[in-house]
Amino acid sequence: MTLSYQERRKFNDLMGTCMTLNYDSYSIVIHNAQFMSHEQIEFLHSHNLHELYYVLNGKMNMNIDGEEIELAKDDILYISPNVEHSVITDTSLENERFIITFEIINNKCDNCKSTAIEYQIEELINILKDYKKFWIVKDTNDVISLIDCLCDEFLKNVHFYYIKLQGLLSIILVTMIQNILDGNDNGVNEYFEYENRALLMTKYIHYNLQEKITLDKIAEMFHTTPRHVNRIFKKYFNTSFNRTLIEIRLGYAKKYLIDCDHSIEKISELTGFNSVRTLYKEFKENEGISMSEYREKFSRLKV
């Protein structure tokens, strides 16, 4: 599918419509997404927004912070916020271009848990910070097909097309920026290694509660060090591995006290405490009452 410039330009009917792409605790606000040609003048200006140009056809010259640069078909240009720029008027050069102007808003609260999307948007912010004024790169990701898909959805004007336009603009924006990056991105996997491993470790505890589980044993099983295991639990649960182990065992002990007629000795065995005395001690410190008092209180409530 290849659309003509006149077909693409009909997308400009959406001009003045601000699109907000919401990703967990971040928003990408697209203030402008439009098609232009050499017939339209872009005066020297700056703004507190990020800007992307995609050259659809022809050539164009731009003035960016006093530097003259030349762009050709399939070139992608990124301009940082607050950098003066304009398209130099040249009657000998014909061109067609697509422009996206956007900002990234952080709505994240201090105690919000990071998600994979938030991590990658933070990575995007840091990448854009590395380019103090601008960068230029050739498109190797077939952005033009995405742009034509965007316009085609607008032209078809079927139900819910605006929702699809938002998604497509998000893909176009990210794909344009991906052109400057080499290699694979393993950062998000490394970042969430803490969460993945913490959950796997606690799952092991649940399934093997009666076993003698130690910090050293878990470290060996997960091919890491005891210190790193504690670091993982501190990051994800804000507590140590040993404290988490005790809390899980006590949780099952409370369940057995209420749901079963097991003796304290049997509960100690089922929950993996190394002695009845240890179970008594940890339970009293954690709950403020003895195990027999707990059983009497909550068994009565259950009836």
Beta strands, then each sheet from edge to edge (+ up, - down):
strand 1: 19-23
strand 2: 26-37
strand 3: 50-64
strand 4: 67-72
strand 5: 75-79
strand 6: 85-87
strand 7: 95-106
strand 8: 134-138
sheet 1: 1+ 2- 7+ 3- 4+
sheet 2: 1+ 2- 7+ 3- 5+ 8-
sheet 3: 1+ 2- 7+ 3- 6+
end
